[in-house]
Amino acid sequence: MLKDNCAQNLVLTQKEREVLDFIREYWKKYQLYPSFREIGAGIGLRSVSSVNRYIRSLTEKGEILPHKGKMRCLVLKKQ
């Protein structure tokens, strides 16, 4: 099984990629991670629970590292 970043991205859904890209761009612009509401607004999702589902999925796939107990609790894995 290939372990490179390109191979891992193949298993992401289109919406997961959108979430991940939004988080990366937000970080580049503001040097902090977006809230779930900001992610939802940025990619056109009204429900915070939908954003949470995508974040959980990205965490399980190793694209996002959890940072429990903190606001803006997302950490992107190093590229």
N, CA, C and O atoms as a Tinker XYZ file with bonds, in Angstrom:
   316  protein
     1  N      0.839000   -1.187000    0.000000    73     2
     2  CA     0.000000    0.000000    0.000000    64     1     3
     3  C      0.878000    1.243000    0.000000    63     2     4     5
     4  O      1.837000    1.324000    0.767000    81     3
     5  N      0.562000    2.204000   -0.847000    73     3     6
     6  CA     1.330000    3.439000   -0.934000    64     5     7
     7  C      1.023000    4.342000    0.248000    63     6     8     9
     8  O     -0.129000    4.455000    0.668000    81     7
     9  N      2.043000    4.976000    0.776000    73     7    10
    10  CA     1.855000    5.827000    1.942000    64     9    11
    11  C      2.060000    7.302000    1.645000    63    10    12    13
    12  O      1.934000    8.133000    2.544000    81    11
    13  N      2.373000    7.644000    0.399000    73    11    14
    14  CA     2.639000    9.049000    0.100000    64    13    15
    15  C      1.357000    9.871000    0.150000    63    14    16    17
    16  O      0.254000    9.327000    0.088000    81    15
    17  N      1.514000   11.176000    0.262000    73    15    18
    18  CA     0.398000   12.093000    0.414000    64    17    19
    19  C     -0.583000   12.007000   -0.748000    63    18    20    21
    20  O     -1.794000   12.085000   -0.541000    81    19
    21  N     -0.080000   11.848000   -1.950000    73    19    22
    22  CA    -0.933000   11.761000   -3.136000    64    21    23
    23  C     -1.870000   10.563000   -3.046000    63    22    24    25
    24  O     -3.054000   10.682000   -3.361000    81    23
    25  N     -1.366000    9.435000   -2.629000    73    23    26
    26  CA    -2.185000    8.229000   -2.513000    64    25    27
    27  C     -3.245000    8.399000   -1.438000    63    26    28    29
    28  O     -4.371000    7.932000   -1.603000    81    27
    29  N     -2.899000    9.066000   -0.328000    73    27    30
    30  CA    -3.862000    9.274000    0.744000    64    29    31
    31  C     -4.994000   10.185000    0.285000    63    30    32    33
    32  O     -6.145000    9.967000    0.661000    81    31
    33  N     -4.689000   11.204000   -0.521000    73    31    34
    34  CA    -5.719000   12.121000   -0.983000    64    33    35
    35  C     -6.738000   11.441000   -1.889000    63    34    36    37
    36  O     -7.867000   11.919000   -2.004000    81    35
    37  N     -6.370000   10.343000   -2.532000    73    35    38
    38  CA    -7.292000    9.634000   -3.408000    64    37    39
    39  C     -8.482000    9.070000   -2.645000    63    38    40    41
    40  O     -9.548000    8.875000   -3.228000    81    39
    41  N     -8.318000    8.804000   -1.351000    73    39    42
    42  CA    -9.406000    8.235000   -0.583000    64    41    43
    43  C    -10.351000    9.294000   -0.026000    63    42    44    45
    44  O    -11.378000    8.956000    0.561000    81    43
    45  N    -10.017000   10.571000   -0.201000    73    43    46
    46  CA   -10.882000   11.637000    0.285000    64    45    47
    47  C    -12.024000   11.881000   -0.696000    63    46    48    49
    48  O    -11.844000   11.812000   -1.912000    81    47
    49  N    -13.196000   12.166000   -0.148000    73    47    50
    50  CA   -14.319000   12.547000   -1.001000    64    49    51
    51  C    -14.122000   13.983000   -1.459000    63    50    52    53
    52  O    -13.268000   14.694000   -0.928000    81    51
    53  N    -14.888000   14.406000   -2.422000    73    51    54
    54  CA   -14.784000   15.777000   -2.922000    64    53    55
    55  C    -15.061000   16.778000   -1.803000    63    54    56    57
    56  O    -14.346000   17.772000   -1.675000    81    55
    57  N    -16.072000   16.531000   -1.005000    73    55    58
    58  CA   -16.429000   17.457000    0.076000    64    57    59
    59  C    -15.342000   17.476000    1.149000    63    58    60    61
    60  O    -15.054000   18.533000    1.711000    81    59
    61  N    -14.733000   16.327000    1.441000    73    59    62
    62  CA   -13.633000   16.288000    2.392000    64    61    63
    63  C    -12.462000   17.130000    1.885000    63    62    64    65
    64  O    -11.821000   17.844000    2.655000    81    63
    65  N    -12.192000   17.039000    0.588000    73    63    66
    66  CA   -11.122000   17.860000   -0.003000    64    65    67
    67  C    -11.454000   19.344000    0.116000    63    66    68    69
    68  O    -10.578000   20.162000    0.395000    81    67
    69  N    -12.725000   19.685000   -0.096000    73    67    70
    70  CA   -13.151000   21.084000    0.023000    64    69    71
    71  C    -12.930000   21.590000    1.443000    63    70    72    73
    72  O    -12.429000   22.695000    1.647000    81    71
    73  N    -13.308000   20.773000    2.420000    73    71    74
    74  CA   -13.126000   21.147000    3.826000    64    73    75
    75  C    -11.643000   21.340000    4.118000    63    74    76    77
    76  O    -11.246000   22.348000    4.701000    81    75
    77  N    -10.837000   20.387000    3.718000    73    75    78
    78  CA    -9.397000   20.441000    3.966000    64    77    79
    79  C     -8.756000   21.644000    3.274000    63    78    80    81
    80  O     -7.926000   22.333000    3.868000    81    79
    81  N     -9.135000   21.894000    2.036000    73    79    82
    82  CA    -8.600000   23.051000    1.302000    64    81    83
    83  C     -9.017000   24.361000    1.971000    63    82    84    85
    84  O     -8.220000   25.295000    2.068000    81    83
    85  N    -10.271000   24.426000    2.430000    73    83    86
    86  CA   -10.739000   25.636000    3.110000    64    85    87
    87  C     -9.928000   25.876000    4.377000    63    86    88    89
    88  O     -9.512000   27.003000    4.648000    81    87
    89  N     -9.705000   24.823000    5.150000    73    87    90
    90  CA    -8.940000   24.949000    6.393000    64    89    91
    91  C     -7.519000   25.427000    6.094000    63    90    92    93
    92  O     -7.002000   26.316000    6.770000    81    91
    93  N     -6.898000   24.836000    5.087000    73    91    94
    94  CA    -5.531000   25.235000    4.722000    64    93    95
    95  C     -5.463000   26.696000    4.296000    63    94    96    97
    96  O     -4.574000   27.427000    4.733000    81    95
    97  N     -6.390000   27.126000    3.451000    73    95    98
    98  CA    -6.396000   28.511000    2.977000    64    97    99
    99  C     -6.684000   29.493000    4.114000    63    98   100   101
   100  O     -6.092000   30.570000    4.183000    81    99
   101  N     -7.593000   29.110000    4.998000    73    99   102
   102  CA    -7.922000   29.956000    6.147000    64   101   103
   103  C     -6.690000   30.124000    7.023000    63   102   104   105
   104  O     -6.391000   31.224000    7.488000    81   103
   105  N     -5.973000   29.017000    7.246000    73   103   106
   106  CA    -4.750000   29.073000    8.055000    64   105   107
   107  C     -3.716000   30.005000    7.415000    63   106   108   109
   108  O     -3.092000   30.816000    8.100000    81   107
   109  N     -3.544000   29.883000    6.114000    73   107   110
   110  CA    -2.569000   30.733000    5.418000    64   109   111
   111  C     -2.925000   32.216000    5.558000    63   110   112   113
   112  O     -2.046000   33.065000    5.709000    81   111
   113  N     -4.206000   32.509000    5.508000    73   111   114
   114  CA    -4.653000   33.897000    5.546000    64   113   115
   115  C     -4.635000   34.498000    6.958000    63   114   116   117
   116  O     -4.213000   35.641000    7.138000    81   115
   117  N     -5.095000   33.724000    7.967000    73   115   118
   118  CA    -5.278000   34.270000    9.309000    64   117   119
   119  C     -4.322000   33.713000   10.370000    63   118   120   121
   120  O     -4.278000   34.229000   11.487000    81   119
   121  N     -3.567000   32.681000   10.040000    73   119   122
   122  CA    -2.668000   32.018000   10.987000    64   121   123
   123  C     -3.405000   31.457000   12.204000    63   122   124   125
   124  O     -2.856000   31.426000   13.305000    81   123
   125  N     -4.625000   31.025000   12.007000    73   123   126
   126  CA    -5.391000   30.285000   12.990000    64   125   127
   127  C     -6.393000   29.431000   12.246000    63   126   128   129
   128  O     -6.698000   29.680000   11.079000    81   127
   129  N     -6.897000   28.433000   12.922000    73   127   130
   130  CA    -7.819000   27.514000   12.275000    64   129   131
   131  C     -9.245000   28.023000   12.383000    63   130   132   133
   132  O     -9.601000   28.652000   13.379000    81   131
   133  N    -10.070000   27.761000   11.372000    73   131   134
   134  CA   -11.456000   28.237000   11.389000    64   133   135
   135  C    -12.311000   27.437000   12.360000    63   134   136   137
   136  O    -12.027000   26.277000   12.658000    81   135
   137  N    -13.364000   28.085000   12.846000    73   135   138
   138  CA   -14.356000   27.380000   13.654000    64   137   139
   139  C    -15.195000   26.506000   12.724000    63   138   140   141
   140  O    -15.145000   26.652000   11.503000    81   139
   141  N    -15.954000   25.610000   13.310000    73   139   142
   142  CA   -16.824000   24.755000   12.498000    64   141   143
   143  C    -17.841000   25.598000   11.730000    63   142   144   145
   144  O    -18.168000   25.282000   10.586000    81   143
   145  N    -18.336000   26.653000   12.343000    73   143   146
   146  CA   -19.297000   27.542000   11.660000    64   145   147
   147  C    -18.643000   28.246000   10.478000    63   146   148   149
   148  O    -19.257000   28.388000    9.420000    81   147
   149  N    -17.408000   28.683000   10.653000    73   147   150
   150  CA   -16.690000   29.340000    9.565000    64   149   151
   151  C    -16.424000   28.361000    8.422000    63   150   152   153
   152  O    -16.510000   28.730000    7.251000    81   151
   153  N    -16.106000   27.130000    8.760000    73   151   154
   154  CA   -15.912000   26.113000    7.722000    64   153   155
   155  C    -17.213000   25.909000    6.961000    63   154   156   157
   156  O    -17.225000   25.893000    5.730000    81   155
   157  N    -18.304000   25.752000    7.696000    73   155   158
   158  CA   -19.607000   25.555000    7.057000    64   157   159
   159  C    -19.969000   26.692000    6.123000    63   158   160   161
   160  O    -20.407000   26.467000    4.995000    81   159
   161  N    -19.785000   27.921000    6.602000    73   159   162
   162  CA   -20.088000   29.089000    5.772000    64   161   163
   163  C    -19.177000   29.142000    4.557000    63   162   164   165
   164  O    -19.603000   29.545000    3.475000    81   163
   165  N    -17.930000   28.739000    4.729000    73   163   166
   166  CA   -16.961000   28.808000    3.646000    64   165   167
   167  C    -17.184000   27.806000    2.533000    63   166   168   169
   168  O    -16.804000   28.051000    1.388000    81   167
   169  N    -17.800000   26.676000    2.861000    73   167   170
   170  CA   -18.015000   25.651000    1.829000    64   169   171
   171  C    -19.490000   25.394000    1.545000    63   170   172   173
   172  O    -19.831000   24.482000    0.792000    81   171
   173  N    -20.359000   26.194000    2.145000    73   171   174
   174  CA   -21.779000   26.092000    1.824000    64   173   175
   175  C    -22.550000   25.042000    2.601000    63   174   176   177
   176  O    -23.519000   24.484000    2.085000    81   175
   177  N    -22.142000   24.762000    3.832000    73   175   178
   178  CA   -22.890000   23.847000    4.694000    64   177   179
   179  C    -23.547000   24.654000    5.810000    63   178   180   181
   180  O    -22.887000   25.459000    6.466000    81   179
   181  N    -24.825000   24.445000    6.024000    73   179   182
   182  CA   -25.538000   25.169000    7.080000    64   181   183
   183  C    -25.390000   24.497000    8.435000    63   182   184   185
   184  O    -25.405000   25.167000    9.468000    81   183
   185  N    -25.249000   23.198000    8.435000    73   183   186
   186  CA   -25.265000   22.435000    9.672000    64   185   187
   187  C    -23.857000   22.228000   10.230000    63   186   188   189
   188  O    -22.966000   21.733000    9.540000    81   187
   189  N    -23.678000   22.617000   11.484000    73   187   190
   190  CA   -22.410000   22.391000   12.162000    64   189   191
   191  C    -22.170000   20.896000   12.334000    63   190   192   193
   192  O    -21.025000   20.444000   12.327000    81   191
   193  N    -23.245000   20.129000   12.487000    73   191   194
   194  CA   -23.073000   18.679000   12.630000    64   193   195
   195  C    -22.529000   18.056000   11.340000    63   194   196   197
   196  O    -21.793000   17.071000   11.398000    81   195
   197  N    -22.874000   18.606000   10.199000    73   195   198
   198  CA   -22.304000   18.124000    8.938000    64   197   199
   199  C    -20.813000   18.418000    8.882000    63   198   200   201
   200  O    -20.021000   17.571000    8.469000    81   199
   201  N    -20.432000   19.626000    9.300000    73   199   202
   202  CA   -19.012000   19.977000    9.347000    64   201   203
   203  C    -18.298000   19.029000   10.305000    63   202   204   205
   204  O    -17.216000   18.530000    9.994000    81   203
   205  N    -18.892000   18.780000   11.455000    73   203   206
   206  CA   -18.304000   17.880000   12.433000    64   205   207
   207  C    -18.081000   16.488000   11.841000    63   206   208   209
   208  O    -17.055000   15.859000   12.101000    81   207
   209  N    -19.019000   16.015000   11.061000    73   207   210
   210  CA   -18.894000   14.699000   10.420000    64   209   211
   211  C    -17.694000   14.673000    9.469000    63   210   212   213
   212  O    -16.939000   13.700000    9.453000    81   211
   213  N    -17.516000   15.726000    8.686000    73   211   214
   214  CA   -16.371000   15.785000    7.775000    64   213   215
   215  C    -15.052000   15.894000    8.543000    63   214   216   217
   216  O    -14.055000   15.277000    8.166000    81   215
   217  N    -15.053000   16.680000    9.616000    73   215   218
   218  CA   -13.844000   16.821000   10.432000    64   217   219
   219  C    -13.484000   15.479000   11.059000    63   218   220   221
   220  O    -12.317000   15.088000   11.073000    81   219
   221  N    -14.475000   14.786000   11.571000    73   219   222
   222  CA   -14.232000   13.459000   12.166000    64   221   223
   223  C    -13.668000   12.498000   11.137000    63   222   224   225
   224  O    -12.738000   11.745000   11.427000    81   223
   225  N    -14.227000   12.522000    9.939000    73   223   226
   226  CA   -13.754000   11.653000    8.863000    64   225   227
   227  C    -12.312000   11.983000    8.480000    63   226   228   229
   228  O    -11.493000   11.084000    8.287000    81   227
   229  N    -12.011000   13.271000    8.371000    73   227   230
   230  CA   -10.645000   13.687000    8.040000    64   229   231
   231  C     -9.663000   13.326000    9.153000    63   230   232   233
   232  O     -8.502000   13.016000    8.889000    81   231
   233  N    -10.133000   13.369000   10.384000    73   231   234
   234  CA    -9.296000   12.965000   11.512000    64   233   235
   235  C     -9.006000   11.468000   11.446000    63   234   236   237
   236  O     -7.872000   11.035000   11.648000    81   235
   237  N    -10.044000   10.687000   11.163000    73   235   238
   238  CA    -9.864000    9.238000   11.046000    64   237   239
   239  C     -8.930000    8.865000    9.906000    63   238   240   241
   240  O     -8.217000    7.865000    9.985000    81   239
   241  N     -8.931000    9.661000    8.855000    73   239   242
   242  CA    -8.067000    9.405000    7.703000    64   241   243
   243  C     -6.668000    9.989000    7.883000    63   242   244   245
   244  O     -5.807000    9.843000    7.016000    81   243
   245  N     -6.451000   10.658000    9.030000    73   243   246
   246  CA    -5.127000   11.169000    9.339000    64   245   247
   247  C     -4.777000   12.506000    8.712000    63   246   248   249
   248  O     -3.616000   12.914000    8.756000    81   247
   249  N     -5.746000   13.200000    8.131000    73   247   250
   250  CA    -5.484000   14.500000    7.508000    64   249   251
   251  C     -5.507000   15.635000    8.516000    63   250   252   253
   252  O     -4.860000   16.663000    8.318000    81   251
   253  N     -6.251000   15.450000    9.594000    73   251   254
   254  CA    -6.360000   16.447000   10.659000    64   253   255
   255  C     -6.030000   15.748000   11.971000    63   254   256   257
   256  O     -6.443000   14.614000   12.213000    81   255
   257  N     -5.290000   16.439000   12.797000    73   255   258
   258  CA    -4.962000   15.900000   14.109000    64   257   259
   259  C     -5.851000   16.571000   15.147000    63   258   260   261
   260  O     -5.972000   17.796000   15.142000    81   259
   261  N     -6.471000   15.810000   16.031000    73   259   262
   262  CA    -7.332000   16.429000   17.041000    64   261   263
   263  C     -6.497000   17.196000   18.069000    63   262   264   265
   264  O     -5.375000   16.803000   18.389000    81   263
   265  N     -7.050000   18.274000   18.573000    73   263   266
   266  CA    -6.405000   19.061000   19.618000    64   265   267
   267  C     -7.478000   19.314000   20.663000    63   266   268   269
   268  O     -8.094000   20.380000   20.697000    81   267
   269  N     -7.691000   18.334000   21.501000    73   267   270
   270  CA    -8.837000   18.340000   22.422000    64   269   271
   271  C     -8.745000   19.442000   23.474000    63   270   272   273
   272  O     -7.663000   19.821000   23.921000    81   271
   273  N     -9.919000   19.940000   23.850000    73   271   274
   274  CA   -10.016000   20.899000   24.925000    64   273   275
   275  C     -9.691000   22.337000   24.553000    63   274   276   277
   276  O     -9.596000   23.189000   25.436000    81   275
   277  N     -9.521000   22.624000   23.289000    73   275   278
   278  CA    -9.190000   23.980000   22.867000    64   277   279
   279  C    -10.181000   24.441000   21.811000    63   278   280   281
   280  O    -10.677000   23.643000   21.016000    81   279
   281  N    -10.461000   25.731000   21.811000    73   279   282
   282  CA   -11.274000   26.294000   20.747000    64   281   283
   283  C    -10.475000   26.224000   19.451000    63   282   284   285
   284  O     -9.244000   26.207000   19.466000    81   283
   285  N    -11.172000   26.186000   18.362000    73   283   286
   286  CA   -10.518000   26.044000   17.054000    64   285   287
   287  C     -9.586000   24.839000   17.103000    63   286   288   289
   288  O     -8.386000   24.927000   16.845000    81   287
   289  N    -10.191000   23.727000   17.442000    73   287   290
   290  CA    -9.452000   22.526000   17.821000    64   289   291
   291  C     -8.973000   21.695000   16.641000    63   290   292   293
   292  O     -9.007000   20.466000   16.711000    81   291
   293  N     -8.542000   22.307000   15.592000    73   291   294
   294  CA    -8.033000   21.594000   14.435000    64   293   295
   295  C     -6.539000   21.814000   14.315000    63   294   296   297
   296  O     -6.033000   22.899000   14.601000    81   295
   297  N     -5.845000   20.784000   13.894000    73   295   298
   298  CA    -4.433000   20.898000   13.574000    64   297   299
   299  C     -4.205000   20.087000   12.322000    63   298   300   301
   300  O     -4.482000   18.887000   12.305000    81   299
   301  N     -3.705000   20.714000   11.274000    73   299   302
   302  CA    -3.410000   19.988000   10.043000    64   301   303
   303  C     -2.143000   19.188000   10.241000    63   302   304   305
   304  O     -1.209000   19.643000   10.901000    81   303
   305  N     -2.111000   17.997000    9.672000    73   303   306
   306  CA    -0.874000   17.233000    9.751000    64   305   307
   307  C      0.155000   17.932000    8.881000    63   306   308   309
   308  O     -0.195000   18.621000    7.923000    81   307
   309  N      1.396000   17.759000    9.209000    73   307   310
   310  CA     2.462000   18.415000    8.433000    64   309   311
   311  C      2.513000   17.843000    7.038000    63   310   312   313
   312  O      2.355000   16.638000    6.842000    81   311
   313  N      2.733000   18.703000    6.078000    73   311   314
   314  CA     2.783000   18.312000    4.665000    64   313   315
   315  C      4.084000   17.644000    4.335000    63   314   316
   316  O      4.301000   17.249000    3.190000    81   315
